Amino acid sequence: MTAVLRYMGIPARYVNGLMIGEGYTHAWVEVYGENGWYGLDPTNNLHIDDYYIKLAHGRDYGDCPVDQGIFWGDAAQSQDIYVNVEEADPDGDGGSRGTAVR
């Protein structure tokens, strides 16, 4: 979708992150308009809202690897990511914004 938008002259970028409640990473596209960047999820046919957590954005997937590394010889990899999201404190008196733990 990003390539099609760019072909049509619409500035667009690739975004990866998390959808609350899904338990895995997800990707979507952002388009640039008069009021800034606007997120669209073509996979789920949704507008990006507070249930999406952006990890990175870039020109394409290559700019936003979720994990990256090099193995030498016999190797195996396992990765667990735990994310806890809490609503921001509306009063601004030190409420939690959320935590990410590996």
C-alpha positions as CSV (number, residue, x, y, z in Angstrom):
1,M,0.0,0.0,0.0
2,T,2.9,2.4,0.8
3,A,4.3,2.0,-2.7
4,V,0.9,2.6,-4.4
5,L,0.3,5.7,-2.3
6,R,3.8,7.0,-3.2
7,Y,3.2,6.2,-6.9
8,M,0.0,8.4,-6.7
9,G,2.1,11.3,-5.3
10,I,0.9,10.8,-1.7
11,P,3.7,10.9,1.0
12,A,3.5,7.6,2.9
13,R,5.6,5.6,5.3
14,Y,5.8,2.1,6.8
15,V,5.1,1.7,10.5
16,N,5.5,-1.2,12.8
17,G,4.3,-1.7,16.4
18,L,1.8,-3.5,18.5
19,M,-2.0,-3.8,18.7
20,I,-3.3,-4.0,22.2
21,G,-4.7,-7.4,22.9
22,E,-3.2,-9.1,19.9
23,G,0.1,-10.4,21.4
24,Y,2.2,-10.0,18.3
25,T,3.8,-7.2,16.2
26,H,1.8,-5.6,13.4
27,A,2.5,-3.1,10.6
28,W,0.4,-0.4,9.0
29,V,0.9,2.7,6.8
30,E,0.9,6.4,7.6
31,V,0.0,9.1,5.0
32,Y,0.9,12.7,5.2
33,G,-1.9,15.3,4.9
34,E,-2.4,18.9,5.9
35,N,-2.7,18.1,9.6
36,G,0.3,15.8,9.7
37,W,0.7,12.0,9.6
38,Y,-2.4,9.9,9.6
39,G,-2.4,6.1,10.3
40,L,-4.3,3.5,8.3
41,D,-4.4,-0.3,8.9
42,P,-5.2,-1.9,5.6
43,T,-5.0,-5.4,7.1
44,N,-7.9,-4.8,9.5
45,N,-9.5,-1.9,7.5
46,L,-9.2,0.4,10.5
47,H,-7.9,3.9,11.3
48,I,-5.0,3.9,13.8
49,D,-6.2,4.8,17.3
50,D,-5.1,4.4,20.9
51,Y,-5.1,0.6,20.6
52,Y,-1.9,0.8,18.4
53,I,1.5,1.3,19.8
54,K,4.1,2.5,17.4
55,L,7.6,1.1,17.7
56,A,9.2,2.5,14.6
57,H,8.5,4.2,11.2
58,G,10.5,4.4,8.0
59,R,10.5,4.2,4.2
60,D,9.8,0.4,4.3
61,Y,10.3,-2.8,6.3
62,G,14.1,-2.5,6.0
63,D,14.1,0.7,8.1
64,C,12.2,-0.8,11.0
65,P,13.5,-4.3,12.0
66,V,11.8,-5.5,15.2
67,D,14.9,-7.7,15.9
68,Q,18.2,-7.8,14.2
69,G,21.5,-9.6,14.8
70,I,24.2,-11.9,13.5
71,F,24.8,-15.5,14.5
72,W,28.1,-17.4,13.9
73,G,28.2,-21.2,13.9
74,D,25.4,-23.3,15.4
75,A,23.0,-20.9,17.0
76,A,19.3,-20.6,18.0
77,Q,17.2,-17.7,19.1
78,S,14.2,-17.3,21.4
79,Q,12.6,-14.0,22.2
80,D,9.8,-13.1,24.6
81,I,8.4,-9.6,24.9
82,Y,6.0,-8.6,27.6
83,V,4.2,-5.3,27.4
84,N,2.0,-3.7,30.0
85,V,0.0,-0.7,28.9
86,E,-1.8,1.7,31.3
87,E,-3.9,4.8,30.6
88,A,-1.9,8.0,31.0
89,D,-2.7,10.1,34.2
90,P,-5.0,12.9,33.0
91,D,-4.1,15.1,36.0
92,G,-0.3,15.0,35.2
93,D,0.6,14.2,38.8
94,G,2.9,11.3,38.1
95,G,0.6,8.5,36.9
96,S,2.1,5.6,34.9
97,R,2.2,5.7,31.1
98,G,3.1,2.0,30.8
99,T,6.1,-0.3,30.9
100,A,7.8,-2.7,28.6
101,V,9.8,-5.6,30.0
102,R,11.9,-8.1,28.2
